[in-house]
Amino acid sequence: MAKHMSNKEIAQSLFLSEGTVKQYINQIYSKLQIPGDVRVKRKYLLEMMEGKS
């Protein structure tokens, strides 16, 4: 995600299904209690990783 890869690209690089990647990402959002839709969550998480939040 930090490399701005799509779920499909992440899945291919890790030899996982796209559904598995989505599940893992949703678990990350849940544990970090990030609200909003997918686009908002992804933007917020990337900002956190870059140290902007």
ModelCIF file with pLDDT and N, C-alpha, C, O atoms, coordinates in Angstrom:
data_MODEL
#
_entry.id   MODEL 
#
_entity.id                         1 
_entity.type                       polymer 
_entity.pdbx_number_of_molecules   1 
#
_entity_poly.entity_id                      1 
_entity_poly.type                           'polypeptide(L)' 
_entity_poly.nstd_linkage                   no 
_entity_poly.nstd_monomer                   no 
_entity_poly.pdbx_seq_one_letter_code       MAKHMSNKEIAQSLFLSEGTVKQYINQIYSKLQIPGDVRVKRKYLLEMMEGKS 
_entity_poly.pdbx_seq_one_letter_code_can   MAKHMSNKEIAQSLFLSEGTVKQYINQIYSKLQIPGDVRVKRKYLLEMMEGKS 
_entity_poly.pdbx_strand_id                 A 
#
loop_
_entity_poly_seq.entity_id 
_entity_poly_seq.num 
_entity_poly_seq.mon_id 
_entity_poly_seq.hetero 
1 1  MET n 
1 2  ALA n 
1 3  LYS n 
1 4  HIS n 
1 5  MET n 
1 6  SER n 
1 7  ASN n 
1 8  LYS n 
1 9  GLU n 
1 10 ILE n 
1 11 ALA n 
1 12 GLN n 
1 13 SER n 
1 14 LEU n 
1 15 PHE n 
1 16 LEU n 
1 17 SER n 
1 18 GLU n 
1 19 GLY n 
1 20 THR n 
1 21 VAL n 
1 22 LYS n 
1 23 GLN n 
1 24 TYR n 
1 25 ILE n 
1 26 ASN n 
1 27 GLN n 
1 28 ILE n 
1 29 TYR n 
1 30 SER n 
1 31 LYS n 
1 32 LEU n 
1 33 GLN n 
1 34 ILE n 
1 35 PRO n 
1 36 GLY n 
1 37 ASP n 
1 38 VAL n 
1 39 ARG n 
1 40 VAL n 
1 41 LYS n 
1 42 ARG n 
1 43 LYS n 
1 44 TYR n 
1 45 LEU n 
1 46 LEU n 
1 47 GLU n 
1 48 MET n 
1 49 MET n 
1 50 GLU n 
1 51 GLY n 
1 52 LYS n 
1 53 SER n 
#
_struct_asym.id          A 
_struct_asym.entity_id   1 
#
loop_
_ma_qa_metric.id 
_ma_qa_metric.mode 
_ma_qa_metric.name 
_ma_qa_metric.software_group_id 
_ma_qa_metric.type 
1 global pLDDT . pLDDT 
2 local  pLDDT . pLDDT 
#
_ma_qa_metric_global.metric_id      1 
_ma_qa_metric_global.metric_value   87.58 
_ma_qa_metric_global.model_id       1 
_ma_qa_metric_global.ordinal_id     1 
#
loop_
_ma_qa_metric_local.label_asym_id 
_ma_qa_metric_local.label_comp_id 
_ma_qa_metric_local.label_seq_id 
_ma_qa_metric_local.metric_id 
_ma_qa_metric_local.metric_value 
_ma_qa_metric_local.model_id 
_ma_qa_metric_local.ordinal_id 
A MET 1  2 76.00 1 1  
A ALA 2  2 68.00 1 2  
A LYS 3  2 80.00 1 3  
A HIS 4  2 82.00 1 4  
A MET 5  2 90.00 1 5  
A SER 6  2 91.00 1 6  
A ASN 7  2 92.00 1 7  
A LYS 8  2 95.00 1 8  
A GLU 9  2 96.00 1 9  
A ILE 10 2 95.00 1 10 
A ALA 11 2 96.00 1 11 
A GLN 12 2 96.00 1 12 
A SER 13 2 96.00 1 13 
A LEU 14 2 96.00 1 14 
A PHE 15 2 97.00 1 15 
A LEU 16 2 97.00 1 16 
A SER 17 2 97.00 1 17 
A GLU 18 2 96.00 1 18 
A GLY 19 2 97.00 1 19 
A THR 20 2 97.00 1 20 
A VAL 21 2 95.00 1 21 
A LYS 22 2 93.00 1 22 
A GLN 23 2 95.00 1 23 
A TYR 24 2 94.00 1 24 
A ILE 25 2 89.00 1 25 
A ASN 26 2 89.00 1 26 
A GLN 27 2 92.00 1 27 
A ILE 28 2 88.00 1 28 
A TYR 29 2 87.00 1 29 
A SER 30 2 90.00 1 30 
A LYS 31 2 91.00 1 31 
A LEU 32 2 86.00 1 32 
A GLN 33 2 88.00 1 33 
A ILE 34 2 85.00 1 34 
A PRO 35 2 84.00 1 35 
A GLY 36 2 84.00 1 36 
A ASP 37 2 85.00 1 37 
A VAL 38 2 82.00 1 38 
A ARG 39 2 84.00 1 39 
A VAL 40 2 87.00 1 40 
A LYS 41 2 86.00 1 41 
A ARG 42 2 83.00 1 42 
A LYS 43 2 86.00 1 43 
A TYR 44 2 86.00 1 44 
A LEU 45 2 83.00 1 45 
A LEU 46 2 82.00 1 46 
A GLU 47 2 85.00 1 47 
A MET 48 2 83.00 1 48 
A MET 49 2 82.00 1 49 
A GLU 50 2 83.00 1 50 
A GLY 51 2 82.00 1 51 
A LYS 52 2 68.00 1 52 
A SER 53 2 55.00 1 53 
#
loop_
_atom_site.group_PDB 
_atom_site.id 
_atom_site.type_symbol 
_atom_site.label_atom_id 
_atom_site.label_alt_id 
_atom_site.label_comp_id 
_atom_site.label_asym_id 
_atom_site.label_entity_id 
_atom_site.label_seq_id 
_atom_site.pdbx_PDB_ins_code 
_atom_site.Cartn_x 
_atom_site.Cartn_y 
_atom_site.Cartn_z 
_atom_site.occupancy 
_atom_site.B_iso_or_equiv 
_atom_site.pdbx_formal_charge 
_atom_site.auth_seq_id 
_atom_site.auth_comp_id 
_atom_site.auth_asym_id 
_atom_site.auth_atom_id 
_atom_site.pdbx_PDB_model_num 
ATOM 1   N N  . MET A 1 1  ? 0.823   -1.186  0.000  1.00 76.00 ? 1  MET A N  1 
ATOM 2   C CA . MET A 1 1  ? 0.000   0.000   0.000  1.00 76.00 ? 1  MET A CA 1 
ATOM 3   C C  . MET A 1 1  ? 0.869   1.252   0.000  1.00 76.00 ? 1  MET A C  1 
ATOM 4   O O  . MET A 1 1  ? 0.544   2.243   -0.654 1.00 76.00 ? 1  MET A O  1 
ATOM 5   N N  . ALA A 1 2  ? 1.965   1.201   0.731  1.00 68.00 ? 2  ALA A N  1 
ATOM 6   C CA . ALA A 1 2  ? 2.835   2.369   0.813  1.00 68.00 ? 2  ALA A CA 1 
ATOM 7   C C  . ALA A 1 2  ? 3.424   2.711   -0.556 1.00 68.00 ? 2  ALA A C  1 
ATOM 8   O O  . ALA A 1 2  ? 3.788   3.858   -0.816 1.00 68.00 ? 2  ALA A O  1 
ATOM 9   N N  . LYS A 1 3  ? 3.511   1.718   -1.414 1.00 80.00 ? 3  LYS A N  1 
ATOM 10  C CA . LYS A 1 3  ? 4.024   1.942   -2.768 1.00 80.00 ? 3  LYS A CA 1 
ATOM 11  C C  . LYS A 1 3  ? 2.908   2.287   -3.742 1.00 80.00 ? 3  LYS A C  1 
ATOM 12  O O  . LYS A 1 3  ? 3.121   2.323   -4.954 1.00 80.00 ? 3  LYS A O  1 
ATOM 13  N N  . HIS A 1 4  ? 1.706   2.543   -3.203 1.00 82.00 ? 4  HIS A N  1 
ATOM 14  C CA . HIS A 1 4  ? 0.525   2.905   -3.991 1.00 82.00 ? 4  HIS A CA 1 
ATOM 15  C C  . HIS A 1 4  ? 0.157   1.814   -4.991 1.00 82.00 ? 4  HIS A C  1 
ATOM 16  O O  . HIS A 1 4  ? -0.266  2.100   -6.111 1.00 82.00 ? 4  HIS A O  1 
ATOM 17  N N  . MET A 1 5  ? 0.325   0.563   -4.573 1.00 90.00 ? 5  MET A N  1 
ATOM 18  C CA . MET A 1 5  ? -0.052  -0.578  -5.403 1.00 90.00 ? 5  MET A CA 1 
ATOM 19  C C  . MET A 1 5  ? -1.526  -0.891  -5.184 1.00 90.00 ? 5  MET A C  1 
ATOM 20  O O  . MET A 1 5  ? -2.061  -0.677  -4.097 1.00 90.00 ? 5  MET A O  1 
ATOM 21  N N  . SER A 1 6  ? -2.169  -1.393  -6.217 1.00 91.00 ? 6  SER A N  1 
ATOM 22  C CA . SER A 1 6  ? -3.565  -1.821  -6.090 1.00 91.00 ? 6  SER A CA 1 
ATOM 23  C C  . SER A 1 6  ? -3.610  -3.150  -5.335 1.00 91.00 ? 6  SER A C  1 
ATOM 24  O O  . SER A 1 6  ? -2.594  -3.827  -5.178 1.00 91.00 ? 6  SER A O  1 
ATOM 25  N N  . ASN A 1 7  ? -4.806  -3.507  -4.872 1.00 92.00 ? 7  ASN A N  1 
ATOM 26  C CA . ASN A 1 7  ? -4.954  -4.796  -4.188 1.00 92.00 ? 7  ASN A CA 1 
ATOM 27  C C  . ASN A 1 7  ? -4.529  -5.944  -5.098 1.00 92.00 ? 7  ASN A C  1 
ATOM 28  O O  . ASN A 1 7  ? -3.914  -6.908  -4.643 1.00 92.00 ? 7  ASN A O  1 
ATOM 29  N N  . LYS A 1 8  ? -4.853  -5.839  -6.369 1.00 95.00 ? 8  LYS A N  1 
ATOM 30  C CA . LYS A 1 8  ? -4.493  -6.882  -7.327 1.00 95.00 ? 8  LYS A CA 1 
ATOM 31  C C  . LYS A 1 8  ? -2.977  -7.000  -7.454 1.00 95.00 ? 8  LYS A C  1 
ATOM 32  O O  . LYS A 1 8  ? -2.442  -8.108  -7.494 1.00 95.00 ? 8  LYS A O  1 
ATOM 33  N N  . GLU A 1 9  ? -2.286  -5.868  -7.517 1.00 96.00 ? 9  GLU A N  1 
ATOM 34  C CA . GLU A 1 9  ? -0.828  -5.880  -7.619 1.00 96.00 ? 9  GLU A CA 1 
ATOM 35  C C  . GLU A 1 9  ? -0.187  -6.447  -6.353 1.00 96.00 ? 9  GLU A C  1 
ATOM 36  O O  . GLU A 1 9  ? 0.784   -7.200  -6.426 1.00 96.00 ? 9  GLU A O  1 
ATOM 37  N N  . ILE A 1 10 ? -0.735  -6.083  -5.196 1.00 95.00 ? 10 ILE A N  1 
ATOM 38  C CA . ILE A 1 10 ? -0.232  -6.613  -3.930 1.00 95.00 ? 10 ILE A CA 1 
ATOM 39  C C  . ILE A 1 10 ? -0.416  -8.124  -3.901 1.00 95.00 ? 10 ILE A C  1 
ATOM 40  O O  . ILE A 1 10 ? 0.498   -8.858  -3.526 1.00 95.00 ? 10 ILE A O  1 
ATOM 41  N N  . ALA A 1 11 ? -1.599  -8.589  -4.297 1.00 96.00 ? 11 ALA A N  1 
ATOM 42  C CA . ALA A 1 11 ? -1.898  -10.022 -4.307 1.00 96.00 ? 11 ALA A CA 1 
ATOM 43  C C  . ALA A 1 11 ? -0.933  -10.783 -5.211 1.00 96.00 ? 11 ALA A C  1 
ATOM 44  O O  . ALA A 1 11 ? -0.429  -11.841 -4.834 1.00 96.00 ? 11 ALA A O  1 
ATOM 45  N N  . GLN A 1 12 ? -0.681  -10.259 -6.373 1.00 96.00 ? 12 GLN A N  1 
ATOM 46  C CA . GLN A 1 12 ? 0.222   -10.929 -7.308 1.00 96.00 ? 12 GLN A CA 1 
ATOM 47  C C  . GLN A 1 12 ? 1.646   -10.986 -6.761 1.00 96.00 ? 12 GLN A C  1 
ATOM 48  O O  . GLN A 1 12 ? 2.324   -12.004 -6.900 1.00 96.00 ? 12 GLN A O  1 
ATOM 49  N N  . SER A 1 13 ? 2.096   -9.905  -6.144 1.00 96.00 ? 13 SER A N  1 
ATOM 50  C CA . SER A 1 13 ? 3.474   -9.881  -5.646 1.00 96.00 ? 13 SER A CA 1 
ATOM 51  C C  . SER A 1 13 ? 3.662   -10.794 -4.431 1.00 96.00 ? 13 SER A C  1 
ATOM 52  O O  . SER A 1 13 ? 4.773   -11.262 -4.180 1.00 96.00 ? 13 SER A O  1 
ATOM 53  N N  . LEU A 1 14 ? 2.589   -11.053 -3.673 1.00 96.00 ? 14 LEU A N  1 
ATOM 54  C CA . LEU A 1 14 ? 2.673   -11.902 -2.480 1.00 96.00 ? 14 LEU A CA 1 
ATOM 55  C C  . LEU A 1 14 ? 2.114   -13.309 -2.709 1.00 96.00 ? 14 LEU A C  1 
ATOM 56  O O  . LEU A 1 14 ? 2.064   -14.121 -1.785 1.00 96.00 ? 14 LEU A O  1 
ATOM 57  N N  . PHE A 1 15 ? 1.692   -13.593 -3.950 1.00 97.00 ? 15 PHE A N  1 
ATOM 58  C CA . PHE A 1 15 ? 1.115   -14.884 -4.305 1.00 97.00 ? 15 PHE A CA 1 
ATOM 59  C C  . PHE A 1 15 ? -0.106  -15.211 -3.442 1.00 97.00 ? 15 PHE A C  1 
ATOM 60  O O  . PHE A 1 15 ? -0.257  -16.331 -2.953 1.00 97.00 ? 15 PHE A O  1 
ATOM 61  N N  . LEU A 1 16 ? -0.972  -14.210 -3.266 1.00 97.00 ? 16 LEU A N  1 
ATOM 62  C CA . LEU A 1 16 ? -2.222  -14.352 -2.527 1.00 97.00 ? 16 LEU A CA 1 
ATOM 63  C C  . LEU A 1 16 ? -3.381  -14.024 -3.451 1.00 97.00 ? 16 LEU A C  1 
ATOM 64  O O  . LEU A 1 16 ? -3.183  -13.474 -4.535 1.00 97.00 ? 16 LEU A O  1 
ATOM 65  N N  . SER A 1 17 ? -4.580  -14.360 -3.026 1.00 97.00 ? 17 SER A N  1 
ATOM 66  C CA . SER A 1 17 ? -5.742  -13.951 -3.809 1.00 97.00 ? 17 SER A CA 1 
ATOM 67  C C  . SER A 1 17 ? -6.060  -12.495 -3.473 1.00 97.00 ? 17 SER A C  1 
ATOM 68  O O  . SER A 1 17 ? -5.692  -11.995 -2.410 1.00 97.00 ? 17 SER A O  1 
ATOM 69  N N  . GLU A 1 18 ? -6.736  -11.839 -4.378 1.00 96.00 ? 18 GLU A N  1 
ATOM 70  C CA . GLU A 1 18 ? -7.122  -10.445 -4.148 1.00 96.00 ? 18 GLU A CA 1 
ATOM 71  C C  . GLU A 1 18 ? -8.066  -10.343 -2.951 1.00 96.00 ? 18 GLU A C  1 
ATOM 72  O O  . GLU A 1 18 ? -8.015  -9.368  -2.202 1.00 96.00 ? 18 GLU A O  1 
ATOM 73  N N  . GLY A 1 19 ? -8.919  -11.337 -2.770 1.00 97.00 ? 19 GLY A N  1 
ATOM 74  C CA . GLY A 1 19 ? -9.834  -11.357 -1.634 1.00 97.00 ? 19 GLY A CA 1 
ATOM 75  C C  . GLY A 1 19 ? -9.094  -11.418 -0.306 1.00 97.00 ? 19 GLY A C  1 
ATOM 76  O O  . GLY A 1 19 ? -9.496  -10.771 0.661  1.00 97.00 ? 19 GLY A O  1 
ATOM 77  N N  . THR A 1 20 ? -8.015  -12.192 -0.256 1.00 97.00 ? 20 THR A N  1 
ATOM 78  C CA . THR A 1 20 ? -7.212  -12.290 0.962  1.00 97.00 ? 20 THR A CA 1 
ATOM 79  C C  . THR A 1 20 ? -6.575  -10.950 1.290  1.00 97.00 ? 20 THR A C  1 
ATOM 80  O O  . THR A 1 20 ? -6.551  -10.536 2.449  1.00 97.00 ? 20 THR A O  1 
ATOM 81  N N  . VAL A 1 21 ? -6.064  -10.276 0.278  1.00 95.00 ? 21 VAL A N  1 
ATOM 82  C CA . VAL A 1 21 ? -5.455  -8.951  0.486  1.00 95.00 ? 21 VAL A CA 1 
ATOM 83  C C  . VAL A 1 21 ? -6.505  -7.980  1.016  1.00 95.00 ? 21 VAL A C  1 
ATOM 84  O O  . VAL A 1 21 ? -6.227  -7.210  1.936  1.00 95.00 ? 21 VAL A O  1 
ATOM 85  N N  . LYS A 1 22 ? -7.703  -8.010  0.448  1.00 93.00 ? 22 LYS A N  1 
ATOM 86  C CA . LYS A 1 22 ? -8.774  -7.126  0.917  1.00 93.00 ? 22 LYS A CA 1 
ATOM 87  C C  . LYS A 1 22 ? -9.101  -7.401  2.379  1.00 93.00 ? 22 LYS A C  1 
ATOM 88  O O  . LYS A 1 22 ? -9.298  -6.470  3.160  1.00 93.00 ? 22 LYS A O  1 
ATOM 89  N N  . GLN A 1 23 ? -9.158  -8.669  2.748  1.00 95.00 ? 23 GLN A N  1 
ATOM 90  C CA . GLN A 1 23 ? -9.447  -9.030  4.139  1.00 95.00 ? 23 GLN A CA 1 
ATOM 91  C C  . GLN A 1 23 ? -8.363  -8.496  5.066  1.00 95.00 ? 23 GLN A C  1 
ATOM 92  O O  . GLN A 1 23 ? -8.671  -7.924  6.111  1.00 95.00 ? 23 GLN A O  1 
ATOM 93  N N  . TYR A 1 24 ? -7.101  -8.675  4.697  1.00 94.00 ? 24 TYR A N  1 
ATOM 94  C CA . TYR A 1 24 ? -6.003  -8.192  5.530  1.00 94.00 ? 24 TYR A CA 1 
ATOM 95  C C  . TYR A 1 24 ? -6.048  -6.671  5.680  1.00 94.00 ? 24 TYR A C  1 
ATOM 96  O O  . TYR A 1 24 ? -5.849  -6.143  6.774  1.00 94.00 ? 24 TYR A O  1 
ATOM 97  N N  . ILE A 1 25 ? -6.308  -5.982  4.590  1.00 89.00 ? 25 ILE A N  1 
ATOM 98  C CA . ILE A 1 25 ? -6.363  -4.522  4.633  1.00 89.00 ? 25 ILE A CA 1 
ATOM 99  C C  . ILE A 1 25 ? -7.526  -4.058  5.504  1.00 89.00 ? 25 ILE A C  1 
ATOM 100 O O  . ILE A 1 25 ? -7.380  -3.110  6.276  1.00 89.00 ? 25 ILE A O  1 
ATOM 101 N N  . ASN A 1 26 ? -8.678  -4.717  5.389  1.00 89.00 ? 26 ASN A N  1 
ATOM 102 C CA . ASN A 1 26 ? -9.817  -4.361  6.232  1.00 89.00 ? 26 ASN A CA 1 
ATOM 103 C C  . ASN A 1 26 ? -9.520  -4.611  7.705  1.00 89.00 ? 26 ASN A C  1 
ATOM 104 O O  . ASN A 1 26 ? -9.982  -3.859  8.563  1.00 89.00 ? 26 ASN A O  1 
ATOM 105 N N  . GLN A 1 27 ? -8.754  -5.657  8.008  1.00 92.00 ? 27 GLN A N  1 
ATOM 106 C CA . GLN A 1 27 ? -8.351  -5.915  9.392  1.00 92.00 ? 27 GLN A CA 1 
ATOM 107 C C  . GLN A 1 27 ? -7.441  -4.798  9.910  1.00 92.00 ? 27 GLN A C  1 
ATOM 108 O O  . GLN A 1 27 ? -7.545  -4.398  11.069 1.00 92.00 ? 27 GLN A O  1 
ATOM 109 N N  . ILE A 1 28 ? -6.560  -4.302  9.059  1.00 88.00 ? 28 ILE A N  1 
ATOM 110 C CA . ILE A 1 28 ? -5.687  -3.192  9.441  1.00 88.00 ? 28 ILE A CA 1 
ATOM 111 C C  . ILE A 1 28 ? -6.524  -1.960  9.756  1.00 88.00 ? 28 ILE A C  1 
ATOM 112 O O  . ILE A 1 28 ? -6.322  -1.310  10.783 1.00 88.00 ? 28 ILE A O  1 
ATOM 113 N N  . TYR A 1 29 ? -7.468  -1.638  8.866  1.00 87.00 ? 29 TYR A N  1 
ATOM 114 C CA . TYR A 1 29 ? -8.340  -0.479  9.092  1.00 87.00 ? 29 TYR A CA 1 
ATOM 115 C C  . TYR A 1 29 ? -9.106  -0.621  10.404 1.00 87.00 ? 29 TYR A C  1 
ATOM 116 O O  . TYR A 1 29 ? -9.238  0.340   11.161 1.00 87.00 ? 29 TYR A O  1 
ATOM 117 N N  . SER A 1 30 ? -9.606  -1.816  10.667 1.00 90.00 ? 30 SER A N  1 
ATOM 118 C CA . SER A 1 30 ? -10.378 -2.059  11.873 1.00 90.00 ? 30 SER A CA 1 
ATOM 119 C C  . SER A 1 30 ? -9.532  -1.878  13.127 1.00 90.00 ? 30 SER A C  1 
ATOM 120 O O  . SER A 1 30 ? -9.961  -1.223  14.078 1.00 90.00 ? 30 SER A O  1 
ATOM 121 N N  . LYS A 1 31 ? -8.344  -2.450  13.134 1.00 91.00 ? 31 LYS A N  1 
ATOM 122 C CA . LYS A 1 31 ? -7.467  -2.353  14.302 1.00 91.00 ? 31 LYS A CA 1 
ATOM 123 C C  . LYS A 1 31 ? -7.030  -0.916  14.562 1.00 91.00 ? 31 LYS A C  1 
ATOM 124 O O  . LYS A 1 31 ? -6.827  -0.523  15.710 1.00 91.00 ? 31 LYS A O  1 
ATOM 125 N N  . LEU A 1 32 ? -6.887  -0.137  13.500 1.00 86.00 ? 32 LEU A N  1 
ATOM 126 C CA . LEU A 1 32 ? -6.495  1.268   13.647 1.00 86.00 ? 32 LEU A CA 1 
ATOM 127 C C  . LEU A 1 32 ? -7.702  2.183   13.829 1.00 86.00 ? 32 LEU A C  1 
ATOM 128 O O  . LEU A 1 32 ? -7.549  3.393   13.998 1.00 86.00 ? 32 LEU A O  1 
ATOM 129 N N  . GLN A 1 33 ? -8.899  1.604   13.795 1.00 88.00 ? 33 GLN A N  1 
ATOM 130 C CA . GLN A 1 33 ? -10.152 2.342   13.960 1.00 88.00 ? 33 GLN A CA 1 
ATOM 131 C C  . GLN A 1 33 ? -10.244 3.520   12.993 1.00 88.00 ? 33 GLN A C  1 
ATOM 132 O O  . GLN A 1 33 ? -10.533 4.648   13.392 1.00 88.00 ? 33 GLN A O  1 
ATOM 133 N N  . ILE A 1 34 ? -9.994  3.237   11.713 1.00 85.00 ? 34 ILE A N  1 
ATOM 134 C CA . ILE A 1 34 ? -10.066 4.257   10.667 1.00 85.00 ? 34 ILE A CA 1 
ATOM 135 C C  . ILE A 1 34 ? -11.467 4.241   10.075 1.00 85.00 ? 34 ILE A C  1 
ATOM 136 O O  . ILE A 1 34 ? -11.873 3.242   9.482  1.00 85.00 ? 34 ILE A O  1 
ATOM 137 N N  . PRO A 1 35 ? -12.217 5.339   10.226 1.00 84.00 ? 35 PRO A N  1 
ATOM 138 C CA . PRO A 1 35 ? -13.586 5.397   9.704  1.00 84.00 ? 35 PRO A CA 1 
ATOM 139 C C  . PRO A 1 35 ? -13.629 5.823   8.233  1.00 84.00 ? 35 PRO A C  1 
ATOM 140 O O  . PRO A 1 35 ? -12.629 6.285   7.682  1.00 84.00 ? 35 PRO A O  1 
ATOM 141 N N  . GLY A 1 36 ? -14.795 5.663   7.609  1.00 84.00 ? 36 GLY A N  1 
ATOM 142 C CA . GLY A 1 36 ? -15.012 6.155   6.253  1.00 84.00 ? 36 GLY A CA 1 
ATOM 143 C C  . GLY A 1 36 ? -15.068 5.061   5.220  1.00 84.00 ? 36 GLY A C  1 
ATOM 144 O O  . GLY A 1 36 ? -14.977 3.874   5.534  1.00 84.00 ? 36 GLY A O  1 
ATOM 145 N N  . ASP A 1 37 ? -15.221 5.488   3.958  1.00 85.00 ? 37 ASP A N  1 
ATOM 146 C CA . ASP A 1 37 ? -15.254 4.503   2.883  1.00 85.00 ? 37 ASP A CA 1 
ATOM 147 C C  . ASP A 1 37 ? -13.818 4.122   2.507  1.00 85.00 ? 37 ASP A C  1 
ATOM 148 O O  . ASP A 1 37 ? -12.863 4.645   3.081  1.00 85.00 ? 37 ASP A O  1 
ATOM 149 N N  . VAL A 1 38 ? -13.674 3.218   1.553  1.00 82.00 ? 38 VAL A N  1 
ATOM 150 C CA . VAL A 1 38 ? -12.369 2.652   1.214  1.00 82.00 ? 38 VAL A CA 1 
ATOM 151 C C  . VAL A 1 38 ? -11.370 3.718   0.783  1.00 82.00 ? 38 VAL A C  1 
ATOM 152 O O  . VAL A 1 38 ? -10.212 3.681   1.198  1.00 82.00 ? 38 VAL A O  1 
ATOM 153 N N  . ARG A 1 39 ? -11.803 4.666   -0.044 1.00 84.00 ? 39 ARG A N  1 
ATOM 154 C CA . ARG A 1 39 ? -10.871 5.704   -0.509 1.00 84.00 ? 39 ARG A CA 1 
ATOM 155 C C  . ARG A 1 39 ? -10.375 6.564   0.635  1.00 84.00 ? 39 ARG A C  1 
ATOM 156 O O  . ARG A 1 39 ? -9.190  6.893   0.700  1.00 84.00 ? 39 ARG A O  1 
ATOM 157 N N  . VAL A 1 40 ? -11.270 6.929   1.536  1.00 87.00 ? 40 VAL A N  1 
ATOM 158 C CA . VAL A 1 40 ? -10.900 7.756   2.688  1.00 87.00 ? 40 VAL A CA 1 
ATOM 159 C C  . VAL A 1 40 ? -9.954  6.981   3.600  1.00 87.00 ? 40 VAL A C  1 
ATOM 160 O O  . VAL A 1 40 ? -8.959  7.528   4.077  1.00 87.00 ? 40 VAL A O  1 
ATOM 161 N N  . LYS A 1 41 ? -10.265 5.705   3.841  1.00 86.00 ? 41 LYS A N  1 
ATOM 162 C CA . LYS A 1 41 ? -9.431  4.872   4.698  1.00 86.00 ? 41 LYS A CA 1 
ATOM 163 C C  . LYS A 1 41 ? -8.025  4.742   4.138  1.00 86.00 ? 41 LYS A C  1 
ATOM 164 O O  . LYS A 1 41 ? -7.038  4.893   4.858  1.00 86.00 ? 41 LYS A O  1 
ATOM 165 N N  . ARG A 1 42 ? -7.947  4.460   2.846  1.00 83.00 ? 42 ARG A N  1 
ATOM 166 C CA . ARG A 1 42 ? -6.635  4.261   2.227  1.00 83.00 ? 42 ARG A CA 1 
ATOM 167 C C  . ARG A 1 42 ? -5.812  5.547   2.283  1.00 83.00 ? 42 ARG A C  1 
ATOM 168 O O  . ARG A 1 42 ? -4.619  5.506   2.580  1.00 83.00 ? 42 ARG A O  1 
ATOM 169 N N  . LYS A 1 43 ? -6.441  6.683   2.000  1.00 86.00 ? 43 LYS A N  1 
ATOM 170 C CA . LYS A 1 43 ? -5.745  7.968   2.046  1.00 86.00 ? 43 LYS A CA 1 
ATOM 171 C C  . LYS A 1 43 ? -5.241  8.253   3.460  1.00 86.00 ? 43 LYS A C  1 
ATOM 172 O O  . LYS A 1 43 ? -4.099  8.671   3.649  1.00 86.00 ? 43 LYS A O  1 
ATOM 173 N N  . TYR A 1 44 ? -6.112  8.021   4.457  1.00 86.00 ? 44 TYR A N  1 
ATOM 174 C CA . TYR A 1 44 ? -5.753  8.271   5.845  1.00 86.00 ? 44 TYR A CA 1 
ATOM 175 C C  . TYR A 1 44 ? -4.593  7.371   6.274  1.00 86.00 ? 44 TYR A C  1 
ATOM 176 O O  . TYR A 1 44 ? -3.660  7.832   6.931  1.00 86.00 ? 44 TYR A O  1 
ATOM 177 N N  . LEU A 1 45 ? -4.651  6.076   5.901  1.00 83.00 ? 45 LEU A N  1 
ATOM 178 C CA . LEU A 1 45 ? -3.593  5.155   6.275  1.00 83.00 ? 45 LEU A CA 1 
ATOM 179 C C  . LEU A 1 45 ? -2.267  5.550   5.633  1.00 83.00 ? 45 LEU A C  1 
ATOM 180 O O  . LEU A 1 45 ? -1.225  5.496   6.285  1.00 83.00 ? 45 LEU A O  1 
ATOM 181 N N  . LEU A 1 46 ? -2.295  5.944   4.368  1.00 82.00 ? 46 LEU A N  1 
ATOM 182 C CA . LEU A 1 46 ? -1.067  6.364   3.695  1.00 82.00 ? 46 LEU A CA 1 
ATOM 183 C C  . LEU A 1 46 ? -0.489  7.617   4.340  1.00 82.00 ? 46 LEU A C  1 
ATOM 184 O O  . LEU A 1 46 ? 0.729   7.753   4.462  1.00 82.00 ? 46 LEU A O  1 
ATOM 185 N N  . GLU A 1 47 ? -1.360  8.531   4.753  1.00 85.00 ? 47 GLU A N  1 
ATOM 186 C CA . GLU A 1 47 ? -0.881  9.732   5.448  1.00 85.00 ? 47 GLU A CA 1 
ATOM 187 C C  . GLU A 1 47 ? -0.253  9.366   6.781  1.00 85.00 ? 47 GLU A C  1 
ATOM 188 O O  . GLU A 1 47 ? 0.756   9.950   7.175  1.00 85.00 ? 47 GLU A O  1 
ATOM 189 N N  . MET A 1 48 ? -0.845  8.399   7.481  1.00 83.00 ? 48 MET A N  1 
ATOM 190 C CA . MET A 1 48 ? -0.275  7.952   8.754  1.00 83.00 ? 48 MET A CA 1 
ATOM 191 C C  . MET A 1 48 ? 1.106   7.356   8.541  1.00 83.00 ? 48 MET A C  1 
ATOM 192 O O  . MET A 1 48 ? 2.025   7.613   9.319  1.00 83.00 ? 48 MET A O  1 
ATOM 193 N N  . MET A 1 49 ? 1.257   6.555   7.479  1.00 82.00 ? 49 MET A N  1 
ATOM 194 C CA . MET A 1 49 ? 2.518   5.905   7.195  1.00 82.00 ? 49 MET A CA 1 
ATOM 195 C C  . MET A 1 49 ? 3.590   6.916   6.815  1.00 82.00 ? 49 MET A C  1 
ATOM 196 O O  . MET A 1 49 ? 4.772   6.701   7.081  1.00 82.00 ? 49 MET A O  1 
ATOM 197 N N  . GLU A 1 50 ? 3.180   8.019   6.192  1.00 83.00 ? 50 GLU A N  1 
ATOM 198 C CA . GLU A 1 50 ? 4.120   9.054   5.795  1.00 83.00 ? 50 GLU A CA 1 
ATOM 199 C C  . GLU A 1 50 ? 4.382   10.054  6.915  1.00 83.00 ? 50 GLU A C  1 
ATOM 200 O O  . GLU A 1 50 ? 5.213   10.952  6.776  1.00 83.00 ? 50 GLU A O  1 
ATOM 201 N N  . GLY A 1 51 ? 3.669   9.892   8.023  1.00 82.00 ? 51 GLY A N  1 
ATOM 202 C CA . GLY A 1 51 ? 3.866   10.764  9.169  1.00 82.00 ? 51 GLY A CA 1 
ATOM 203 C C  . GLY A 1 51 ? 3.167   12.108  9.086  1.00 82.00 ? 51 GLY A C  1 
ATOM 204 O O  . GLY A 1 51 ? 3.564   13.055  9.765  1.00 82.00 ? 51 GLY A O  1 
ATOM 205 N N  . LYS A 1 52 ? 2.126   12.204  8.259  1.00 68.00 ? 52 LYS A N  1 
ATOM 206 C CA . LYS A 1 52 ? 1.417   13.471  8.078  1.00 68.00 ? 52 LYS A CA 1 
ATOM 207 C C  . LYS A 1 52 ? 0.306   13.653  9.096  1.00 68.00 ? 52 LYS A C  1 
ATOM 208 O O  . LYS A 1 52 ? -0.132  14.782  9.321  1.00 68.00 ? 52 LYS A O  1 
ATOM 209 N N  . SER A 1 53 ? -0.169  12.570  9.723  1.00 55.00 ? 53 SER A N  1 
ATOM 210 C CA . SER A 1 53 ? -1.278  12.698  10.684 1.00 55.00 ? 53 SER A CA 1 
ATOM 211 C C  . SER A 1 53 ? -0.764  12.674  12.092 1.00 55.00 ? 53 SER A C  1 
ATOM 212 O O  . SER A 1 53 ? -1.547  12.769  13.037 1.00 55.00 ? 53 SER A O  1 
#
